[in-house]
Amino acid sequence: MPPSPRRACALPDDCLFCTLAREGDHVARADGFVAIRDINPQAATHLLVLPERHVDTFRDVSAFPAEEAKRMLEFVAHVARAAGLSDYRVVVNVGPGGGQTIFHLHWHVLGGKITGLPQ
């Protein structure tokens, strides 16, 4: 597969979150990261933070250099602030047994009344 022109890394053509990182309706964007609304919200505010770089799961977070991992966490906090959240929950599902259904690392940012845990 060819390298992504944005991140100089290979992005799977069949990964939903790679497609959304490239072409989705972004509510926020930073160098290498985007945020979108969850299509099946489990809270009054339910956003997903996606790295543009394809990494299957949080288990593989070491694929990010330390500076990039720091920027990713800062972006998660920025997305919550920009959504007007002061109290919120950040969730990362890891592996099928942990509820992960899309194998592209992503962070759930949930605020307000939470109706269930994200899948």
Secondary structure as the mmCIF struct_conf table of DSSP 4:
data_model
#
loop_
_struct_conf.conf_type_id
_struct_conf.id
_struct_conf.beg_label_comp_id
_struct_conf.beg_label_asym_id
_struct_conf.beg_label_seq_id
_struct_conf.end_label_comp_id
_struct_conf.end_label_asym_id
_struct_conf.end_label_seq_id
HELX_LH_PP_P HELX_LH_PP_P1 PRO A 2 PRO A 2
STRN STRN1 PRO A 3 PRO A 3
HELX_LH_PP_P HELX_LH_PP_P2 SER A 4 SER A 4
TURN_TY1_P TURN_TY1_P1 PRO A 5 ARG A 7
BEND BEND1 ALA A 8 CYS A 9
STRN STRN2 ALA A 10 ALA A 10
TURN_TY1_P TURN_TY1_P2 ASP A 13 ASP A 14
HELX_RH_AL_P HELX_RH_AL_P1 LEU A 16 GLU A 23
BEND BEND2 GLY A 24 GLY A 24
BEND BEND3 VAL A 27 VAL A 27
STRN STRN3 ALA A 28 ALA A 30
TURN_TY1_P TURN_TY1_P3 ASP A 31 GLY A 32
STRN STRN4 PHE A 33 ARG A 37
BEND BEND4 ILE A 39 ASN A 40
BEND BEND5 GLN A 42 GLN A 42
STRN STRN5 ALA A 43 PRO A 51
BEND BEND6 GLU A 52 ARG A 53
BEND BEND7 ASP A 56 ASP A 56
HELX_RH_3T_P HELX_RH_3T_P1 PHE A 58 ALA A 63
BEND BEND8 PHE A 64 PHE A 64
HELX_RH_AL_P HELX_RH_AL_P2 ALA A 66 ALA A 82
TURN_TY1_P TURN_TY1_P4 ALA A 83 GLY A 84
BEND BEND9 SER A 86 ASP A 87
STRN STRN6 TYR A 88 VAL A 91
BEND BEND10 GLY A 95 GLY A 95
HELX_RH_3T_P HELX_RH_3T_P2 PRO A 96 GLY A 98
TURN_TY1_P TURN_TY1_P5 GLY A 99 GLY A 99
BEND BEND11 ILE A 102 ILE A 102
BEND BEND12 HIS A 104 HIS A 104
STRN STRN7 TRP A 107 ILE A 114
BEND BEND13 GLY A 116 GLY A 116
#
